[in-house]
Amino acid sequence: MSVDNFQFHAAGWSSPYTGGYAVTPSDLDPLTPTPRALWVGGTGAVSLITTGGQNVTYAAVPAGTELPVRATRVLLTGTTATSIVALY
């Protein structure tokens, strides 16, 4: 069994992520839980809606890029990147 010596410490922006899940871009389905960042495994554009409600498109994102953005959705419309992982 693993021991987590930091389980009672508050997470900050510089803290490691505690989980992640594969993202299926959708114009309707929200990301749950809301991630702290997105990892993009395959080159392309990532279109998303931020937690502040803005529609943002990151164009020409290289493979292996971590986007430090809190998103409520990764949109199907406008997203061409692949292998996106939500990190929280």
Contacts in CASP RR format, 6 or more apart in sequence:
PFRMAT RR
TARGET T0000
AUTHOR 0000-0000-0000
METHOD contacts of the structure
MODEL  1
MSVDNFQFHAAGWSSPYTGGYAVTPSDLDPLTPTPRALWVGGTGAVSLIT
TGGQNVTYAAVPAGTELPVRATRVLLTGTTATSIVALY
9 15 0 8 1.000
11 18 0 8 1.000
13 36 0 8 1.000
13 68 0 8 1.000
17 36 0 8 1.000
17 37 0 8 1.000
17 87 0 8 1.000
17 88 0 8 1.000
18 88 0 8 1.000
19 87 0 8 1.000
19 88 0 8 1.000
20 35 0 8 1.000
20 85 0 8 1.000
20 86 0 8 1.000
20 87 0 8 1.000
20 88 0 8 1.000
21 85 0 8 1.000
21 86 0 8 1.000
22 83 0 8 1.000
22 84 0 8 1.000
22 85 0 8 1.000
22 86 0 8 1.000
23 31 0 8 1.000
23 38 0 8 1.000
23 74 0 8 1.000
23 84 0 8 1.000
23 85 0 8 1.000
23 86 0 8 1.000
25 47 0 8 1.000
25 74 0 8 1.000
25 75 0 8 1.000
25 76 0 8 1.000
25 79 0 8 1.000
25 84 0 8 1.000
26 73 0 8 1.000
26 74 0 8 1.000
26 75 0 8 1.000
26 76 0 8 1.000
27 73 0 8 1.000
27 75 0 8 1.000
27 76 0 8 1.000
27 77 0 8 1.000
28 73 0 8 1.000
29 73 0 8 1.000
30 72 0 8 1.000
30 73 0 8 1.000
31 71 0 8 1.000
31 72 0 8 1.000
31 73 0 8 1.000
31 74 0 8 1.000
31 86 0 8 1.000
33 88 0 8 1.000
34 51 0 8 1.000
34 70 0 8 1.000
34 71 0 8 1.000
34 72 0 8 1.000
34 88 0 8 1.000
35 70 0 8 1.000
35 71 0 8 1.000
35 86 0 8 1.000
35 87 0 8 1.000
35 88 0 8 1.000
36 68 0 8 1.000
36 70 0 8 1.000
36 87 0 8 1.000
36 88 0 8 1.000
37 66 0 8 1.000
37 67 0 8 1.000
37 68 0 8 1.000
37 69 0 8 1.000
37 70 0 8 1.000
37 87 0 8 1.000
38 46 0 8 1.000
38 48 0 8 1.000
38 66 0 8 1.000
38 67 0 8 1.000
38 69 0 8 1.000
38 71 0 8 1.000
38 74 0 8 1.000
38 84 0 8 1.000
38 85 0 8 1.000
38 86 0 8 1.000
38 87 0 8 1.000
39 64 0 8 1.000
39 65 0 8 1.000
39 66 0 8 1.000
39 67 0 8 1.000
39 84 0 8 1.000
39 85 0 8 1.000
39 87 0 8 1.000
40 46 0 8 1.000
40 61 0 8 1.000
40 62 0 8 1.000
40 63 0 8 1.000
40 64 0 8 1.000
40 65 0 8 1.000
40 66 0 8 1.000
40 67 0 8 1.000
40 81 0 8 1.000
40 83 0 8 1.000
40 84 0 8 1.000
41 63 0 8 1.000
41 64 0 8 1.000
41 65 0 8 1.000
41 81 0 8 1.000
41 82 0 8 1.000
41 83 0 8 1.000
41 84 0 8 1.000
41 85 0 8 1.000
42 61 0 8 1.000
42 63 0 8 1.000
42 64 0 8 1.000
42 81 0 8 1.000
42 82 0 8 1.000
42 83 0 8 1.000
43 60 0 8 1.000
43 61 0 8 1.000
43 62 0 8 1.000
43 63 0 8 1.000
43 81 0 8 1.000
44 59 0 8 1.000
44 60 0 8 1.000
44 61 0 8 1.000
44 80 0 8 1.000
44 81 0 8 1.000
44 82 0 8 1.000
45 57 0 8 1.000
45 58 0 8 1.000
45 59 0 8 1.000
45 60 0 8 1.000
45 61 0 8 1.000
45 78 0 8 1.000
45 79 0 8 1.000
45 80 0 8 1.000
45 81 0 8 1.000
46 57 0 8 1.000
46 58 0 8 1.000
46 61 0 8 1.000
46 67 0 8 1.000
46 74 0 8 1.000
46 79 0 8 1.000
46 81 0 8 1.000
46 84 0 8 1.000
47 55 0 8 1.000
47 56 0 8 1.000
47 57 0 8 1.000
47 58 0 8 1.000
47 74 0 8 1.000
47 75 0 8 1.000
47 77 0 8 1.000
47 78 0 8 1.000
47 79 0 8 1.000
48 55 0 8 1.000
48 56 0 8 1.000
48 57 0 8 1.000
48 58 0 8 1.000
48 69 0 8 1.000
48 71 0 8 1.000
48 72 0 8 1.000
48 73 0 8 1.000
48 74 0 8 1.000
48 75 0 8 1.000
48 79 0 8 1.000
49 55 0 8 1.000
49 56 0 8 1.000
49 71 0 8 1.000
49 72 0 8 1.000
49 73 0 8 1.000
49 75 0 8 1.000
50 56 0 8 1.000
50 69 0 8 1.000
50 70 0 8 1.000
50 71 0 8 1.000
50 72 0 8 1.000
51 70 0 8 1.000
51 71 0 8 1.000
51 72 0 8 1.000
53 72 0 8 1.000
55 75 0 8 1.000
56 69 0 8 1.000
57 78 0 8 1.000
58 67 0 8 1.000
61 67 0 8 1.000
61 81 0 8 1.000
66 87 0 8 1.000
71 86 0 8 1.000
74 84 0 8 1.000
74 86 0 8 1.000
END
